[in-house]
Amino acid sequence: MNDAILFSVDEGMARLTLNRPARLNAFNADLAHAWRDATAEATGRGDVKAILLDAAGPAFCAGGDVVEMATVMGSGAEITALAEVINSGIRSLTESAIPVVVAAHGTTAGGGLGILLSSDYAVVGSRSKLGSLYANIGLTPDLSVSAQLAQAVGQRRALQLVLQDRLLSAAEAVEWGLVAEAVEGADAAVEAELVRARAEEVARFWLAGAADAYGQAKRLVRSRPERTFVEQLSEEARSIGAALETPDAQARVAAFAAASAKKAG
């Protein structure tokens, strides 16, 4: 890992902070490899039960670093290879049984939208703007945008976003179901801190509850497209049975039963 991503773990919560603020956290080779390594570590550790993504500076993520595309990365093959590195990190998050919350203050655009979509719960600021904008520079969606955007907002709205020079407002993003909630602050800097604080609240809520059950619920929903309806029913049945065998579930079920019996008596 390198300074392009800040990584820490505190009481079960892994925090990954995109750290190229001068470039609006746009992905270059350093950030791509740091992202792959940090997501692999966060999802591979047994002590991590929730993941928080955030970013340094005035924006969450502007996608790929277009300046470096023009001056450093000289070929389409290099861009493809770099996208595959970032995709590895996206898969680490989406295929894990660990819920992910993102604090996406400021602007999220291009591939940054794919990073946001790799979370399971998104918090933005009231001043936030979100969009595709790939076609503005003659490029096509990557980093899971075409794979996840339509699932999140529906095909027609996804097409509206990728076929127009458009940035959604925070209110529109909430209305579309692209993000869970928008937080308002007195100014942009205060708002960014409030967005981070709210996202951490969400992560701590998971950790304070049945963290493993939340993780398995995320896994069931995320992995549904891989199965037929009948297969999904079987996987749900298997999963709830496995959950009931855990000490946490047994204690919670017993406590619920005892409370119900007390009320009945």
DOLUMPA-629880 format. One record per residue (C-alpha): residue in one letter; x, y, z. Coordinates in steps of 0.05 Angstrom, whole numbers, padded with zeros to 5 digits. Example, Ala and Ser with C-alpha at 12.3 -4.5 7.8 and 13.67 -1.06 7.14 Angstrom:
<pts>
drenlo xx yy zz
a 00246 -00090 00156
s 00273 -00021 00143
</pts>
This chain:
<pts>
drenlo xx yy zz
m 00000 00000 00000
n 00022 00072 -00009
d -00001 00142 00012
a -00052 00145 -00045
i -00099 00109 00003
l -00100 00117 00079
f -00119 00052 00114
s -00137 00039 00186
v -00178 -00010 00228
d -00212 00012 00292
e -00257 -00034 00334
g -00280 -00075 00274
m -00286 -00017 00224
a -00237 -00011 00167
r -00231 00059 00138
l -00204 00069 00068
t -00191 00142 00049
l -00176 00161 -00023
n -00118 00209 -00015
r -00102 00247 -00080
p -00140 00311 -00061
a -00101 00355 -00110
r -00128 00312 -00167
l -00198 00304 -00137
n -00178 00233 -00119
a -00176 00213 -00192
f -00146 00144 -00204
n -00075 00138 -00230
a -00030 00077 -00225
d -00010 00090 -00152
l -00082 00098 -00129
a -00105 00038 -00170
h -00055 -00009 -00138
a -00065 00020 -00068
w -00141 00011 -00077
r -00132 -00062 -00098
d -00087 -00076 -00039
a -00128 -00039 00013
t -00194 -00070 -00007
a -00162 -00140 -00007
e -00135 -00129 00063
a -00199 -00100 00091
t -00242 -00157 00064
g -00191 -00210 00082
r -00184 -00194 00156
g -00226 -00232 00206
d -00231 -00172 00253
v -00265 -00126 00202
k -00341 -00126 00204
a -00356 -00060 00170
i -00319 -00017 00118
l -00322 00058 00109
l -00298 00091 00045
d -00284 00166 00045
a -00238 00215 00012
a -00191 00273 00027
g -00201 00342 -00002
p -00261 00376 -00035
a -00288 00317 -00075
f -00300 00243 -00069
c -00273 00218 -00135
a -00268 00246 -00205
g -00257 00178 -00238
g -00194 00167 -00278
d -00138 00217 -00280
v -00148 00245 -00351
v -00084 00286 -00348
e -00043 00223 -00335
m -00081 00186 -00389
a -00058 00239 -00438
t 00014 00247 -00413
v 00035 00182 -00379
m -00008 00125 -00402
g 00003 00121 -00476
s -00043 00065 -00499
g -00111 00035 -00492
a -00080 -00029 -00468
e -00049 00007 -00409
i -00117 00037 -00391
t -00150 -00031 -00396
a -00097 -00062 -00351
l -00105 -00007 -00299
a -00181 -00013 -00300
e -00174 -00087 -00286
v -00130 -00071 -00225
i -00185 -00025 -00198
n -00238 -00076 -00216
s -00203 -00126 -00170
g -00216 -00079 -00112
i -00288 -00068 -00133
r -00298 -00143 -00133
s -00266 -00150 -00064
l -00319 -00103 -00036
t -00380 -00127 -00074
e -00366 -00201 -00065
s -00350 -00196 00009
a -00398 -00210 00066
i -00379 -00143 00098
p -00426 -00083 00091
v -00394 -00021 00061
v -00415 00051 00072
v -00387 00108 00031
a -00381 00182 00051
a -00382 00216 -00018
h -00379 00291 -00006
g -00369 00339 -00063
t -00368 00313 -00135
t -00369 00241 -00156
a -00360 00230 -00231
g -00339 00178 -00283
g -00306 00118 -00251
g -00318 00149 -00183
l -00391 00131 -00193
g -00370 00058 -00198
i -00331 00064 -00133
l -00393 00094 -00099
l -00436 00038 -00128
s -00389 -00013 -00097
s -00415 00009 -00029
d -00479 -00017 00002
y -00501 00049 00034
a -00481 00117 00007
v -00482 00183 00044
v -00471 00249 00006
g -00473 00323 00022
s -00529 00369 00001
r -00479 00404 -00045
s -00457 00338 -00077
k -00461 00326 -00152
l -00459 00257 -00185
g -00454 00237 -00257
s -00423 00197 -00313
l -00390 00248 -00361
y -00349 00194 -00397
a -00373 00215 -00466
n -00349 00286 -00454
i -00278 00260 -00467
g -00299 00206 -00516
l -00295 00148 -00467
t -00343 00094 -00444
p -00366 00073 -00374
d -00318 00030 -00333
l -00304 00010 -00261
s -00372 -00025 -00256
v -00415 00035 -00277
s -00449 -00003 -00334
a -00454 -00065 -00289
q -00483 -00031 -00227
l -00517 00034 -00246
a -00579 00004 -00279
q -00587 -00045 -00221
a -00587 00015 -00174
v -00633 00064 -00210
g -00665 00025 -00267
q -00644 00020 -00340
r -00681 00082 -00365
r -00651 00128 -00312
a -00582 00097 -00322
l -00587 00113 -00396
q -00609 00184 -00380
l -00546 00193 -00340
v -00495 00162 -00387
l -00525 00192 -00450
q -00527 00264 -00425
d -00477 00316 -00400
r -00511 00315 -00333
l -00493 00316 -00259
l -00548 00296 -00211
s -00559 00340 -00150
a -00558 00307 -00082
a -00634 00311 -00078
e -00641 00277 -00146
a -00591 00223 -00126
v -00632 00207 -00064
e -00697 00208 -00104
w -00668 00161 -00156
g -00644 00113 -00102
l -00571 00122 -00123
v -00553 00144 -00052
a -00586 00132 00015
e -00584 00202 00045
a -00557 00272 00038
v -00529 00312 00097
e -00529 00388 00099
g -00474 00432 00129
a -00462 00506 00137
d -00407 00506 00084
a -00372 00454 00040
a -00318 00438 00091
v -00367 00429 00148
e -00413 00388 00104
a -00356 00341 00085
e -00342 00328 00158
l -00416 00316 00172
v -00420 00267 00114
r -00360 00228 00142
a -00390 00230 00212
r -00457 00204 00187
a -00424 00148 00147
e -00385 00128 00209
e -00450 00127 00248
v -00479 00078 00198
a -00417 00033 00203
r -00419 00036 00280
f -00493 00017 00278
w -00475 -00047 00240
l -00419 -00062 00289
a -00463 -00050 00350
g -00515 -00099 00324
a -00512 -00168 00292
a -00453 -00150 00248
d -00446 -00219 00217
a -00520 -00222 00200
y -00516 -00155 00166
g -00457 -00180 00126
q -00493 -00243 00104
a -00555 -00202 00086
k -00511 -00159 00041
r -00480 -00221 00010
l -00548 -00251 -00005
v -00573 -00189 -00040
r -00508 -00175 -00077
s -00501 -00247 -00102
r -00574 -00256 -00124
p -00561 -00245 -00199
e -00516 -00306 -00200
r -00574 -00352 -00182
t -00642 -00372 -00207
f -00702 -00356 -00163
v -00705 -00428 -00138
e -00630 -00428 -00124
q -00636 -00363 -00085
l -00691 -00392 -00042
s -00646 -00451 -00026
e -00588 -00405 -00010
e -00632 -00363 00036
a -00654 -00426 00072
r -00583 -00450 00080
s -00559 -00382 00104
i -00612 -00373 00157
g -00598 -00442 00184
a -00524 -00428 00187
a -00538 -00362 00222
l -00580 -00395 00276
e -00520 -00439 00294
t -00477 -00378 00312
p -00470 -00358 00385
d -00493 -00287 00370
a -00558 -00309 00338
q -00572 -00360 00392
a -00564 -00307 00445
r -00608 -00257 00408
v -00662 -00308 00393
a -00662 -00331 00466
a -00667 -00259 00490
f -00724 -00244 00443
a -00762 -00307 00465
a -00751 -00289 00538
a -00776 -00218 00528
s -00837 -00244 00491
a -00853 -00294 00546
k -00847 -00239 00598
k -00896 -00194 00560
a -00944 -00252 00551
g -00941 -00268 00626
</pts>
